[in-house]
Amino acid sequence: MAEPGAYLLVVDDNKVNRLLLARSLEIQGHRVACAQNGRVALEMLRAAAAPDASSGAFDLLLLDMEMPEMDGFQVLEHLTADHALRDLPVIVTSSLEGIANVVRCIELGAEDYLSKPVNPVLLRARIGASLEKKRLRDQQAALVRRFATSEVAQDMQQSGFALGGRRVQGSVMFSDIRGFTAMVESQPPEETIELLNTYYTLMFDAISGHGGVVNQMIGDGLMAISARRCRCPITPAARCARRRK
């Protein structure tokens, strides 16, 4: 299970319910913020997701359904349409009865649906499971951002991750230092290290500046890839190589 210490948002129009639930979650080791309706909750979620937010983004949302101004169903619809918030785990806590309401919440992206009064032991287990799923999704997204170009990473985050892949246009560049072996044999090791450091600094700058990412490095050899589509016959990799000549 995920470790405690997550940042949770509790949304409920009943002040007593908010305070009791928030206190229970704080005892478990979580940081908790509260909102009295869906409109305020969305404002808080978007503000926390901003890059310059000091508090950091929320890790999980505990959402009531029946609220003034904007109910829980509307909040779920907004979250689904927002690429920055669509992967936020949501656990619905509601007194609404009927399987149709449960199904609607799940179809709108909720991780789970718990009927009020919520069993605290069950709630703790569901929160732990949801946070663990989020941790794995975050790790997956971080790996994609690390090993793929920004265009590919953004496309996969928006369209979702799936096995099998799909065909896309891309560019591959292989580069090395001409006469490197002879050069190494004729100069001190310190000069070789300085040469490689300068070479890689210049190459990384040129490759990233053309939308590429370095895939492999072996000695003076370097492999870079780019998924940027080009209408002209000169690919980003070729332009990058020409710049370094």
NUNU-677864 format. One line per 3 residues: number of its first residue (from 1); their letters; for each residue z, x, y of N, C-alpha, C, O. Coordinates in nm, 2 decimals. Layout:
<pts>
NUM = a = Z/X/Y/Z/X/Y/Z/X/Y/Z/X/Y ~ ...
</pts>
This chain:
<pts>
1 = mae = 0.00/0.08/-0.12/0.00/0.00/0.00/0.00/0.09/0.13/0.04/0.20/0.12 ~ -0.05/0.02/0.24/-0.05/0.10/0.36/0.09/0.12/0.41/0.18/0.04/0.39 ~ 0.11/0.24/0.48/0.24/0.27/0.53/0.27/0.18/0.65/0.18/0.13/0.72
4 = pga = 0.40/0.15/0.68/0.43/0.07/0.79/0.40/0.14/0.92/0.38/0.26/0.92 ~ 0.41/0.07/1.03/0.39/0.13/1.16/0.26/0.09/1.22/0.21/0.15/1.32 ~ 0.20/-0.02/1.18/0.07/-0.07/1.23/0.10/-0.15/1.36/0.21/-0.18/1.39
7 = yll = -0.01/-0.17/1.43/0.00/-0.25/1.56/-0.05/-0.39/1.54/-0.17/-0.40/1.51 ~ 0.03/-0.49/1.54/0.00/-0.62/1.51/0.01/-0.71/1.63/0.08/-0.69/1.72 ~ -0.08/-0.82/1.63/-0.08/-0.92/1.73/-0.05/-1.05/1.67/-0.12/-1.10/1.58
10 = vvd = 0.06/-1.12/1.72/0.10/-1.25/1.67/0.05/-1.35/1.77/0.09/-1.34/1.89 ~ -0.02/-1.45/1.73/-0.08/-1.56/1.82/-0.02/-1.69/1.77/-0.06/-1.74/1.66 ~ 0.06/-1.75/1.85/0.12/-1.89/1.82/0.16/-1.95/1.95/0.22/-1.89/2.03
13 = dnk = 0.13/-2.08/1.97/0.17/-2.15/2.09/0.32/-2.19/2.09/0.37/-2.22/2.20 ~ 0.38/-2.18/1.98/0.53/-2.21/1.97/0.61/-2.08/1.99/0.60/-1.99/1.91 ~ 0.68/-2.08/2.10/0.76/-1.96/2.14/0.86/-1.91/2.04/0.87/-1.79/2.01
16 = vnr = 0.93/-2.01/1.98/1.03/-1.97/1.87/0.96/-1.91/1.75/1.01/-1.81/1.70 ~ 0.85/-1.97/1.71/0.77/-1.91/1.60/0.73/-1.77/1.63/0.74/-1.68/1.54 ~ 0.68/-1.75/1.75/0.63/-1.61/1.79/0.75/-1.51/1.78/0.73/-1.40/1.73
19 = lll = 0.86/-1.55/1.84/0.97/-1.45/1.85/1.03/-1.42/1.71/1.06/-1.31/1.68 ~ 1.04/-1.52/1.63/1.09/-1.50/1.49/1.00/-1.41/1.41/1.05/-1.32/1.34 ~ 0.87/-1.44/1.41/0.78/-1.36/1.34/0.77/-1.22/1.39/0.76/-1.13/1.31
22 = ars = 0.77/-1.21/1.52/0.76/-1.07/1.58/0.88/-0.99/1.54/0.87/-0.87/1.51 ~ 1.00/-1.05/1.55/1.12/-0.98/1.51/1.12/-0.94/1.37/1.16/-0.82/1.33 ~ 1.07/-1.02/1.28/1.06/-0.99/1.14/0.97/-0.87/1.11/1.00/-0.79/1.03
25 = lei = 0.85/-0.87/1.18/0.76/-0.76/1.17/0.81/-0.63/1.22/0.78/-0.53/1.17 ~ 0.88/-0.64/1.33/0.94/-0.52/1.39/1.04/-0.45/1.30/1.05/-0.33/1.29 ~ 1.12/-0.54/1.23/1.22/-0.49/1.13/1.14/-0.41/1.02/1.20/-0.31/0.96
28 = qgh = 1.02/-0.45/0.99/0.94/-0.38/0.88/0.88/-0.25/0.93/0.82/-0.18/0.86 ~ 0.90/-0.23/1.06/0.85/-0.10/1.12/0.72/-0.11/1.20/0.66/0.00/1.24 ~ 0.67/-0.23/1.22/0.54/-0.24/1.29/0.57/-0.26/1.44/0.68/-0.30/1.49
31 = rva = 0.47/-0.22/1.52/0.47/-0.25/1.66/0.40/-0.39/1.68/0.30/-0.42/1.61 ~ 0.46/-0.47/1.76/0.41/-0.61/1.77/0.39/-0.66/1.91/0.48/-0.63/2.00 ~ 0.28/-0.72/1.94/0.26/-0.79/2.07/0.23/-0.94/2.04/0.20/-0.97/1.92
34 = caq = 0.25/-1.02/2.14/0.24/-1.17/2.12/0.15/-1.23/2.22/0.13/-1.18/2.33 ~ 0.08/-1.34/2.18/0.00/-1.42/2.27/0.02/-1.57/2.24/0.05/-1.60/2.13 ~ 0.02/-1.65/2.35/0.06/-1.79/2.33/-0.06/-1.88/2.30/-0.04/-2.00/2.27
37 = ngr = -0.18/-1.83/2.31/-0.30/-1.91/2.27/-0.42/-1.81/2.24/-0.41/-1.69/2.26 ~ -0.53/-1.87/2.20/-0.64/-1.79/2.16/-0.71/-1.72/2.27/-0.76/-1.61/2.25 ~ -0.72/-1.78/2.39/-0.78/-1.71/2.50/-0.71/-1.59/2.54/-0.77/-1.48/2.56
40 = val = -0.58/-1.59/2.55/-0.50/-1.47/2.58/-0.51/-1.37/2.47/-0.52/-1.25/2.50 ~ -0.51/-1.41/2.35/-0.53/-1.32/2.23/-0.66/-1.24/2.24/-0.66/-1.12/2.22 ~ -0.77/-1.31/2.27/-0.90/-1.24/2.28/-0.90/-1.14/2.40/-0.95/-1.03/2.38
43 = eml = -0.84/-1.18/2.51/-0.83/-1.08/2.62/-0.75/-0.96/2.58/-0.79/-0.84/2.61 ~ -0.64/-0.98/2.51/-0.56/-0.86/2.47/-0.63/-0.78/2.36/-0.62/-0.66/2.37 ~ -0.70/-0.84/2.27/-0.77/-0.77/2.17/-0.88/-0.68/2.23/-0.90/-0.56/2.20
46 = raa = -0.96/-0.74/2.33/-1.07/-0.66/2.39/-1.01/-0.55/2.48/-1.07/-0.44/2.48 ~ -0.90/-0.58/2.55/-0.84/-0.47/2.63/-0.79/-0.36/2.54/-0.81/-0.24/2.58 ~ -0.73/-0.39/2.43/-0.67/-0.29/2.34/-0.78/-0.21/2.27/-0.76/-0.09/2.24
49 = aap = -0.90/-0.27/2.25/-1.01/-0.20/2.18/-1.09/-0.11/2.28/-1.17/-0.03/2.23 ~ -1.06/-0.12/2.41/-1.14/-0.03/2.50/-1.10/0.11/2.48/-0.99/0.15/2.44 ~ -1.20/0.21/2.50/-1.18/0.35/2.47/-1.06/0.41/2.55/-0.99/0.50/2.51
52 = das = -1.04/0.36/2.67/-0.93/0.41/2.76/-0.80/0.34/2.75/-0.71/0.36/2.82 ~ -0.79/0.25/2.65/-0.66/0.18/2.63/-0.55/0.27/2.58/-0.57/0.34/2.48 ~ -0.44/0.27/2.65/-0.33/0.36/2.62/-0.25/0.31/2.49/-0.19/0.40/2.42
55 = sga = -0.25/0.18/2.46/-0.18/0.13/2.35/-0.25/0.15/2.22/-0.19/0.15/2.11 ~ -0.38/0.17/2.22/-0.46/0.17/2.10/-0.50/0.04/2.05/-0.44/-0.06/2.09 ~ -0.60/0.03/1.96/-0.65/-0.10/1.91/-0.55/-0.16/1.82/-0.47/-0.09/1.75
58 = fdl = -0.55/-0.29/1.81/-0.47/-0.37/1.71/-0.52/-0.34/1.57/-0.64/-0.32/1.55 ~ -0.43/-0.34/1.47/-0.47/-0.32/1.33/-0.48/-0.45/1.25/-0.55/-0.45/1.15 ~ -0.41/-0.55/1.30/-0.42/-0.68/1.23/-0.38/-0.79/1.32/-0.30/-0.78/1.42
61 = lll = -0.43/-0.91/1.30/-0.41/-1.03/1.38/-0.34/-1.14/1.29/-0.40/-1.17/1.18 ~ -0.23/-1.19/1.33/-0.17/-1.31/1.27/-0.19/-1.43/1.36/-0.14/-1.43/1.47 ~ -0.27/-1.52/1.31/-0.33/-1.63/1.39/-0.29/-1.77/1.35/-0.31/-1.81/1.23
64 = dme = -0.24/-1.84/1.45/-0.21/-1.98/1.43/-0.34/-2.06/1.45/-0.43/-2.00/1.52 ~ -0.35/-2.18/1.41/-0.47/-2.26/1.42/-0.47/-2.36/1.54/-0.56/-2.36/1.62 ~ -0.36/-2.44/1.54/-0.35/-2.54/1.64/-0.29/-2.49/1.77/-0.16/-2.47/1.78
67 = mpe = -0.37/-2.46/1.87/-0.32/-2.41/2.00/-0.40/-2.47/2.12/-0.52/-2.50/2.10 ~ -0.34/-2.47/2.23/-0.42/-2.52/2.35/-0.52/-2.42/2.40/-0.51/-2.30/2.37 ~ -0.61/-2.46/2.49/-0.71/-2.38/2.55/-0.82/-2.32/2.45/-0.94/-2.34/2.47
70 = mdg = -0.77/-2.26/2.35/-0.86/-2.21/2.25/-0.79/-2.20/2.11/-0.69/-2.13/2.10 ~ -0.84/-2.28/2.02/-0.77/-2.28/1.89/-0.81/-2.16/1.80/-0.89/-2.08/1.83 ~ -0.75/-2.16/1.68/-0.77/-2.05/1.59/-0.91/-2.04/1.54/-0.97/-1.93/1.52
73 = fqv = -0.97/-2.15/1.52/-1.11/-2.15/1.47/-1.21/-2.09/1.57/-1.29/-2.01/1.54 ~ -1.18/-2.12/1.70/-1.27/-2.06/1.80/-1.24/-1.91/1.82/-1.34/-1.84/1.84 ~ -1.12/-1.87/1.80/-1.09/-1.72/1.80/-1.17/-1.65/1.69/-1.23/-1.55/1.71
76 = leh = -1.17/-1.71/1.57/-1.24/-1.65/1.46/-1.39/-1.64/1.48/-1.45/-1.54/1.45 ~ -1.44/-1.74/1.55/-1.59/-1.74/1.58/-1.62/-1.63/1.68/-1.72/-1.56/1.67 ~ -1.53/-1.61/1.78/-1.55/-1.51/1.88/-1.54/-1.37/1.81/-1.62/-1.28/1.84
79 = lta = -1.44/-1.35/1.72/-1.43/-1.22/1.65/-1.55/-1.19/1.57/-1.59/-1.07/1.57 ~ -1.60/-1.29/1.50/-1.72/-1.26/1.42/-1.84/-1.22/1.50/-1.92/-1.14/1.45 ~ -1.85/-1.27/1.62/-1.97/-1.24/1.71/-1.95/-1.11/1.78/-2.04/-1.06/1.85
82 = dha = -1.83/-1.05/1.78/-1.80/-0.93/1.86/-1.80/-0.81/1.76/-1.71/-0.80/1.68 ~ -1.90/-0.72/1.78/-1.91/-0.60/1.69/-1.79/-0.51/1.70/-1.75/-0.45/1.60 ~ -1.72/-0.51/1.81/-1.60/-0.42/1.82/-1.48/-0.48/1.75/-1.38/-0.41/1.72
85 = lrd = -1.48/-0.61/1.72/-1.36/-0.68/1.67/-1.39/-0.75/1.53/-1.30/-0.80/1.47 ~ -1.51/-0.75/1.49/-1.55/-0.82/1.37/-1.48/-0.78/1.24/-1.46/-0.85/1.15 ~ -1.44/-0.65/1.24/-1.37/-0.60/1.12/-1.22/-0.60/1.13/-1.15/-0.55/1.04
88 = lpv = -1.16/-0.66/1.23/-1.02/-0.67/1.24/-0.97/-0.77/1.14/-1.01/-0.88/1.13 ~ -0.87/-0.72/1.06/-0.81/-0.82/0.96/-0.74/-0.93/1.03/-0.66/-0.91/1.12 ~ -0.76/-1.05/0.98/-0.69/-1.17/1.03/-0.62/-1.25/0.92/-0.69/-1.28/0.82
91 = ivt = -0.49/-1.27/0.94/-0.42/-1.36/0.84/-0.38/-1.48/0.92/-0.31/-1.48/1.02 ~ -0.43/-1.59/0.87/-0.40/-1.72/0.93/-0.27/-1.78/0.88/-0.24/-1.78/0.76 ~ -0.18/-1.82/0.98/-0.06/-1.88/0.95/-0.06/-2.02/1.01/-0.05/-2.03/1.14
94 = ssl = -0.07/-2.12/0.94/-0.09/-2.25/1.00/-0.03/-2.36/0.91/0.00/-2.35/0.79 ~ 0.00/-2.47/0.98/0.06/-2.59/0.91/-0.05/-2.69/0.88/-0.03/-2.80/0.83 ~ -0.18/-2.66/0.91/-0.29/-2.75/0.88/-0.30/-2.76/0.73/-0.29/-2.66/0.66
97 = egi = -0.32/-2.88/0.68/-0.33/-2.91/0.54/-0.48/-2.94/0.50/-0.56/-2.97/0.59 ~ -0.51/-2.92/0.38/-0.64/-2.95/0.33/-0.72/-2.82/0.30/-0.72/-2.73/0.37 ~ -0.78/-2.83/0.18/-0.86/-2.71/0.14/-0.98/-2.68/0.23/-1.02/-2.57/0.24
100 = anv = -1.03/-2.78/0.30/-1.14/-2.76/0.39/-1.11/-2.67/0.50/-1.19/-2.59/0.54 ~ -0.99/-2.68/0.55/-0.95/-2.59/0.66/-0.93/-2.45/0.61/-0.97/-2.35/0.68 ~ -0.88/-2.43/0.49/-0.87/-2.30/0.43/-1.00/-2.23/0.41/-1.03/-2.12/0.45
103 = vrc = -1.10/-2.31/0.36/-1.23/-2.26/0.33/-1.30/-2.22/0.46/-1.37/-2.12/0.47 ~ -1.28/-2.31/0.57/-1.35/-2.28/0.69/-1.29/-2.15/0.75/-1.37/-2.07/0.81 ~ -1.16/-2.12/0.74/-1.11/-2.00/0.79/-1.16/-1.88/0.72/-1.20/-1.78/0.78
106 = iel = -1.17/-1.89/0.59/-1.22/-1.77/0.51/-1.37/-1.75/0.54/-1.41/-1.64/0.56 ~ -1.44/-1.86/0.56/-1.59/-1.84/0.59/-1.61/-1.78/0.73/-1.71/-1.71/0.75 ~ -1.51/-1.80/0.82/-1.52/-1.74/0.95/-1.46/-1.60/0.96/-1.46/-1.54/1.07
109 = gae = -1.42/-1.55/0.84/-1.39/-1.41/0.84/-1.24/-1.38/0.82/-1.20/-1.26/0.82 ~ -1.15/-1.48/0.81/-1.01/-1.45/0.79/-0.99/-1.38/0.65/-1.05/-1.42/0.55 ~ -0.89/-1.29/0.65/-0.86/-1.22/0.52/-0.78/-1.31/0.43/-0.80/-1.31/0.31
112 = dyl = -0.69/-1.39/0.49/-0.60/-1.47/0.41/-0.56/-1.59/0.49/-0.57/-1.60/0.61 ~ -0.50/-1.69/0.42/-0.45/-1.82/0.48/-0.32/-1.85/0.42/-0.30/-1.87/0.30 ~ -0.21/-1.85/0.50/-0.08/-1.88/0.45/-0.03/-2.00/0.53/-0.03/-2.01/0.65
115 = skp = 0.03/-2.09/0.45/0.08/-2.22/0.51/0.22/-2.20/0.56/0.30/-2.13/0.50 ~ 0.25/-2.27/0.67/0.38/-2.27/0.73/0.47/-2.37/0.65/0.42/-2.47/0.61 ~ 0.60/-2.34/0.64/0.67/-2.22/0.68/0.62/-2.10/0.58/0.62/-2.12/0.46
118 = vnp = 0.60/-1.99/0.64/0.55/-1.87/0.56/0.66/-1.80/0.49/0.76/-1.77/0.55 ~ 0.63/-1.78/0.36/0.73/-1.70/0.28/0.73/-1.56/0.33/0.62/-1.49/0.32 ~ 0.84/-1.50/0.37/0.84/-1.36/0.43/0.80/-1.26/0.33/0.73/-1.16/0.37
121 = vll = 0.84/-1.27/0.20/0.80/-1.17/0.10/0.65/-1.18/0.08/0.59/-1.07/0.07 ~ 0.59/-1.30/0.07/0.45/-1.31/0.05/0.37/-1.26/0.17/0.27/-1.19/0.16 ~ 0.42/-1.29/0.29/0.36/-1.24/0.42/0.36/-1.09/0.42/0.26/-1.03/0.46
124 = rar = 0.47/-1.02/0.38/0.47/-0.88/0.39/0.37/-0.82/0.29/0.31/-0.72/0.32 ~ 0.36/-0.88/0.17/0.26/-0.83/0.07/0.12/-0.85/0.12/0.04/-0.76/0.10 ~ 0.09/-0.96/0.18/-0.05/-0.98/0.23/-0.08/-0.89/0.35/-0.19/-0.84/0.36
127 = iga = 0.02/-0.86/0.44/0.00/-0.77/0.55/-0.03/-0.63/0.49/-0.13/-0.56/0.54 ~ 0.05/-0.59/0.40/0.02/-0.46/0.34/-0.11/-0.44/0.27/-0.18/-0.34/0.29 ~ -0.16/-0.55/0.20/-0.29/-0.54/0.14/-0.40/-0.54/0.24/-0.50/-0.47/0.22
130 = sle = -0.39/-0.62/0.35/-0.49/-0.62/0.45/-0.50/-0.49/0.53/-0.61/-0.45/0.56 ~ -0.38/-0.43/0.55/-0.38/-0.30/0.62/-0.44/-0.19/0.53/-0.51/-0.10/0.58 ~ -0.42/-0.20/0.41/-0.48/-0.10/0.31/-0.63/-0.11/0.31/-0.70/-0.01/0.31
133 = kkr = -0.68/-0.24/0.31/-0.83/-0.26/0.32/-0.88/-0.20/0.45/-0.99/-0.14/0.45 ~ -0.81/-0.22/0.56/-0.86/-0.17/0.68/-0.86/-0.02/0.69/-0.95/0.04/0.74 ~ -0.76/0.04/0.63/-0.75/0.19/0.62/-0.87/0.24/0.55/-0.93/0.34/0.59
136 = lrd = -0.91/0.18/0.44/-1.03/0.23/0.36/-1.16/0.20/0.44/-1.25/0.29/0.43 ~ -1.17/0.09/0.51/-1.29/0.07/0.59/-1.30/0.17/0.70/-1.41/0.22/0.73 ~ -1.19/0.20/0.76/-1.19/0.30/0.87/-1.23/0.44/0.82/-1.30/0.51/0.89
139 = qqa = -1.18/0.47/0.70/-1.22/0.60/0.64/-1.37/0.61/0.61/-1.43/0.71/0.64 ~ -1.42/0.49/0.56/-1.56/0.49/0.54/-1.64/0.50/0.66/-1.74/0.57/0.66 ~ -1.60/0.43/0.77/-1.67/0.44/0.90/-1.67/0.58/0.95/-1.76/0.63/1.01
142 = alv = -1.55/0.65/0.94/-1.54/0.79/0.99/-1.63/0.88/0.92/-1.68/0.97/0.98 ~ -1.64/0.87/0.78/-1.73/0.95/0.71/-1.88/0.93/0.75/-1.95/1.03/0.76 ~ -1.92/0.81/0.78/-2.05/0.78/0.82/-2.08/0.85/0.96/-2.18/0.91/0.98
145 = rrf = -1.98/0.84/1.05/-2.00/0.90/1.18/-2.00/1.05/1.17/-2.06/1.12/1.25 ~ -1.94/1.10/1.07/-1.93/1.25/1.05/-2.06/1.31/1.00/-2.11/1.41/1.04 ~ -2.12/1.24/0.90/-2.24/1.29/0.83/-2.37/1.22/0.87/-2.47/1.27/0.81
148 = ats = -2.37/1.12/0.95/-2.49/1.06/0.99/-2.51/1.07/1.14/-2.42/1.09/1.21 ~ -2.63/1.05/1.18/-2.66/1.05/1.33/-2.60/0.92/1.39/-2.56/0.83/1.32 ~ -2.58/0.92/1.52/-2.52/0.81/1.59/-2.60/0.68/1.57/-2.54/0.58/1.56
151 = eva = -2.73/0.69/1.56/-2.81/0.57/1.54/-2.79/0.51/1.41/-2.77/0.39/1.40 ~ -2.78/0.60/1.30/-2.76/0.55/1.17/-2.62/0.49/1.16/-2.60/0.38/1.10 ~ -2.52/0.56/1.21/-2.38/0.51/1.20/-2.36/0.38/1.27/-2.30/0.29/1.22
154 = qdm = -2.42/0.36/1.39/-2.41/0.23/1.46/-2.48/0.12/1.38/-2.43/0.01/1.38 ~ -2.60/0.15/1.33/-2.68/0.05/1.25/-2.60/0.01/1.13/-2.59/-0.11/1.10 ~ -2.53/0.10/1.06/-2.46/0.06/0.94/-2.33/-0.01/0.97/-2.30/-0.10/0.90
157 = qqs = -2.27/0.02/1.09/-2.15/-0.06/1.13/-2.19/-0.20/1.16/-2.11/-0.29/1.14 ~ -2.30/-0.22/1.22/-2.35/-0.35/1.26/-2.40/-0.44/1.15/-2.37/-0.56/1.14 ~ -2.47/-0.37/1.06/-2.53/-0.44/0.95/-2.45/-0.45/0.82/-2.48/-0.52/0.73
160 = gfa = -2.35/-0.36/0.81/-2.26/-0.35/0.70/-2.31/-0.24/0.60/-2.42/-0.19/0.61 ~ -2.21/-0.20/0.51/-2.23/-0.10/0.41/-2.27/-0.16/0.28/-2.22/-0.26/0.24 ~ -2.38/-0.10/0.22/-2.42/-0.16/0.09/-2.48/-0.04/0.01/-2.54/0.05/0.06
163 = lgg = -2.46/-0.05/-0.12/-2.52/0.05/-0.21/-2.67/0.02/-0.22/-2.72/-0.09/-0.20 ~ -2.75/0.12/-0.25/-2.89/0.11/-0.27/-2.97/0.16/-0.15/-3.08/0.21/-0.16 ~ -2.92/0.14/-0.03/-2.98/0.20/0.09/-3.11/0.13/0.13/-3.14/0.02/0.07
166 = rrv = -3.18/0.18/0.22/-3.31/0.13/0.26/-3.39/0.24/0.32/-3.34/0.34/0.37 ~ -3.52/0.23/0.32/-3.61/0.33/0.37/-3.62/0.33/0.52/-3.64/0.22/0.58 ~ -3.60/0.44/0.59/-3.61/0.46/0.73/-3.69/0.58/0.76/-3.69/0.68/0.69
169 = qgs = -3.75/0.58/0.88/-3.82/0.70/0.93/-3.72/0.80/0.98/-3.62/0.77/1.04 ~ -3.74/0.93/0.95/-3.65/1.03/0.99/-3.71/1.17/1.00/-3.83/1.18/0.97 ~ -3.64/1.26/1.05/-3.69/1.40/1.07/-3.59/1.49/1.01/-3.47/1.47/1.01
172 = vmf = -3.64/1.60/0.95/-3.56/1.71/0.89/-3.61/1.84/0.95/-3.73/1.87/0.95 ~ -3.51/1.92/0.99/-3.55/2.06/1.04/-3.47/2.16/0.96/-3.35/2.15/0.95 ~ -3.54/2.27/0.92/-3.48/2.39/0.86/-3.50/2.50/0.96/-3.61/2.52/1.01
175 = sdi = -3.40/2.58/0.98/-3.40/2.69/1.08/-3.32/2.81/1.03/-3.22/2.79/0.96 ~ -3.38/2.93/1.06/-3.30/3.05/1.03/-3.34/3.15/1.13/-3.43/3.13/1.21 ~ -3.27/3.27/1.13/-3.30/3.38/1.22/-3.40/3.47/1.16/-3.38/3.53/1.05
178 = rgf = -3.52/3.49/1.22/-3.62/3.57/1.16/-3.57/3.72/1.15/-3.52/3.77/1.25 ~ -3.59/3.78/1.04/-3.55/3.92/1.02/-3.40/3.94/1.01/-3.35/4.05/1.04 ~ -3.33/3.83/0.97/-3.18/3.84/0.98/-3.13/3.94/0.88/-3.03/4.02/0.92
181 = tam = -3.18/3.95/0.76/-3.13/4.05/0.66/-3.14/4.19/0.71/-3.04/4.27/0.70 ~ -3.25/4.23/0.76/-3.27/4.36/0.81/-3.18/4.39/0.93/-3.13/4.50/0.95 ~ -3.16/4.29/1.01/-3.08/4.30/1.13/-2.93/4.33/1.09/-2.87/4.41/1.15
184 = ves = -2.89/4.25/0.99/-2.75/4.27/0.95/-2.72/4.41/0.89/-2.62/4.47/0.92 ~ -2.82/4.46/0.82/-2.81/4.60/0.76/-2.80/4.71/0.87/-2.76/4.82/0.84 ~ -2.85/4.68/0.99/-2.87/4.79/1.09/-2.77/4.78/1.20/-2.78/4.86/1.30
187 = qpp = -2.68/4.68/1.20/-2.58/4.67/1.31/-2.44/4.64/1.26/-2.42/4.60/1.14 ~ -2.34/4.67/1.34/-2.20/4.64/1.29/-2.17/4.50/1.27/-2.24/4.41/1.32 ~ -2.07/4.47/1.18/-2.04/4.33/1.15/-2.00/4.25/1.27/-2.03/4.13/1.28
190 = eet = -1.93/4.31/1.37/-1.89/4.24/1.49/-2.01/4.18/1.56/-2.00/4.07/1.62 ~ -2.12/4.26/1.57/-2.24/4.21/1.64/-2.30/4.09/1.57/-2.36/4.00/1.63 ~ -2.30/4.10/1.43/-2.36/3.99/1.35/-2.28/3.86/1.37/-2.34/3.76/1.39
193 = iel = -2.15/3.87/1.37/-2.06/3.75/1.40/-2.09/3.69/1.53/-2.10/3.57/1.55 ~ -2.10/3.78/1.63/-2.13/3.73/1.77/-2.26/3.67/1.78/-2.28/3.56/1.84 ~ -2.36/3.72/1.71/-2.50/3.67/1.70/-2.49/3.53/1.64/-2.55/3.43/1.70
196 = lnt = -2.43/3.51/1.53/-2.42/3.38/1.46/-2.35/3.28/1.54/-2.39/3.16/1.55 ~ -2.24/3.32/1.61/-2.17/3.22/1.69/-2.26/3.17/1.81/-2.26/3.05/1.84 ~ -2.33/3.26/1.87/-2.42/3.22/1.98/-2.53/3.14/1.93/-2.57/3.04/1.99
199 = yyt = -2.59/3.18/1.81/-2.70/3.10/1.75/-2.66/2.96/1.72/-2.73/2.86/1.75 ~ -2.54/2.94/1.65/-2.50/2.81/1.61/-2.46/2.73/1.74/-2.48/2.61/1.74 ~ -2.40/2.79/1.84/-2.37/2.71/1.96/-2.49/2.66/2.02/-2.49/2.54/2.06
202 = lmf = -2.60/2.74/2.04/-2.72/2.69/2.10/-2.79/2.59/2.01/-2.84/2.49/2.06 ~ -2.79/2.61/1.88/-2.86/2.51/1.79/-2.79/2.38/1.79/-2.85/2.27/1.79 ~ -2.66/2.38/1.78/-2.58/2.25/1.78/-2.61/2.18/1.90/-2.62/2.05/1.90
205 = dai = -2.61/2.24/2.02/-2.64/2.18/2.14/-2.77/2.12/2.15/-2.79/2.00/2.19 ~ -2.87/2.19/2.10/-3.01/2.14/2.10/-3.03/2.02/2.00/-3.10/1.93/2.04 ~ -2.97/2.04/1.88/-2.98/1.93/1.78/-2.92/1.80/1.83/-2.98/1.69/1.82
208 = sgh = -2.79/1.81/1.87/-2.72/1.69/1.92/-2.79/1.63/2.04/-2.79/1.51/2.06 ~ -2.85/1.71/2.12/-2.92/1.66/2.24/-3.04/1.59/2.21/-3.09/1.51/2.29 ~ -3.10/1.60/2.09/-3.22/1.53/2.05/-3.18/1.42/1.94/-3.27/1.38/1.87
211 = ggv = -3.05/1.38/1.94/-3.02/1.27/1.85/-3.00/1.31/1.70/-3.01/1.23/1.61 ~ -2.99/1.44/1.67/-2.97/1.49/1.54/-2.83/1.53/1.50/-2.74/1.52/1.58 ~ -2.81/1.56/1.37/-2.68/1.61/1.32/-2.71/1.72/1.22/-2.80/1.71/1.14
214 = vnq = -2.62/1.82/1.23/-2.63/1.93/1.13/-2.58/1.89/1.00/-2.47/1.84/0.99 ~ -2.66/1.91/0.89/-2.62/1.86/0.76/-2.57/1.97/0.67/-2.48/1.95/0.60 ~ -2.63/2.09/0.68/-2.59/2.21/0.60/-2.60/2.34/0.68/-2.68/2.35/0.77
217 = mig = -2.51/2.43/0.65/-2.52/2.57/0.71/-2.49/2.67/0.60/-2.38/2.66/0.53 ~ -2.58/2.76/0.58/-2.56/2.87/0.48/-2.61/3.00/0.54/-2.73/3.02/0.56 ~ -2.51/3.09/0.57/-2.55/3.21/0.64/-2.61/3.18/0.77/-2.55/3.12/0.86
220 = dgl = -2.74/3.23/0.79/-2.81/3.20/0.91/-2.90/3.08/0.90/-2.96/3.04/0.99 ~ -2.90/3.02/0.78/-2.98/2.90/0.75/-2.91/2.77/0.80/-2.79/2.76/0.78 ~ -2.99/2.68/0.85/-2.93/2.56/0.90/-3.03/2.44/0.87/-3.15/2.46/0.88
223 = mai = -2.97/2.33/0.83/-3.05/2.21/0.81/-3.00/2.10/0.89/-2.88/2.07/0.90 ~ -3.09/2.03/0.97/-3.05/1.92/1.05/-3.14/1.80/1.02/-3.25/1.81/0.98 ~ -3.08/1.68/1.04/-3.15/1.56/1.02/-3.14/1.47/1.14/-3.05/1.48/1.22
226 = sar = -3.24/1.38/1.16/-3.24/1.29/1.27/-3.31/1.16/1.22/-3.41/1.16/1.16 ~ -3.24/1.05/1.25/-3.30/0.92/1.21/-3.36/0.85/1.33/-3.40/0.73/1.32 ~ -3.38/0.92/1.44/-3.44/0.86/1.56/-3.59/0.84/1.54/-3.66/0.93/1.49
229 = rcr = -3.64/0.72/1.56/-3.78/0.68/1.55/-3.86/0.73/1.67/-3.81/0.72/1.78 ~ -3.98/0.78/1.64/-4.06/0.83/1.75/-4.20/0.77/1.73/-4.26/0.76/1.62 ~ -4.26/0.73/1.84/-4.40/0.68/1.84/-4.50/0.80/1.85/-4.61/0.78/1.81
232 = cpi = -4.46/0.91/1.91/-4.55/1.02/1.92/-4.54/1.11/1.80/-4.44/1.10/1.72 ~ -4.64/1.19/1.77/-4.64/1.27/1.64/-4.54/1.39/1.65/-4.50/1.44/1.54 ~ -4.48/1.42/1.77/-4.38/1.53/1.77/-4.24/1.47/1.75/-4.20/1.39/1.84
235 = tpa = -4.18/1.50/1.64/-4.05/1.44/1.61/-3.94/1.51/1.69/-3.96/1.61/1.74 ~ -3.82/1.45/1.69/-3.71/1.51/1.75/-3.68/1.65/1.70/-3.64/1.74/1.77 ~ -3.69/1.67/1.57/-3.67/1.80/1.50/-3.77/1.90/1.55/-3.73/2.01/1.58
238 = arc = -3.90/1.86/1.56/-4.00/1.95/1.61/-3.97/1.99/1.76/-3.99/2.11/1.79 ~ -3.94/1.89/1.84/-3.91/1.92/1.98/-3.79/2.02/1.99/-3.79/2.11/2.07 ~ -3.69/2.00/1.91/-3.57/2.08/1.91/-3.61/2.22/1.87/-3.57/2.32/1.93
241 = arr = -3.69/2.24/1.76/-3.74/2.37/1.72/-3.82/2.44/1.82/-3.80/2.56/1.84 ~ -3.90/2.37/1.89/-3.98/2.43/2.00/-3.90/2.48/2.11/-3.92/2.58/2.18 ~ -3.79/2.40/2.14/-3.70/2.44/2.25/-3.63/2.57/2.22/-3.60/2.65/2.31
244 = rk = -3.60/2.60/2.09/-3.53/2.72/2.05/-3.62/2.84/2.04/-3.57/2.95/2.02 ~ -3.75/2.83/2.04/-3.84/2.94/2.03/-3.84/3.03/2.15/-3.91/3.13/2.16
</pts>
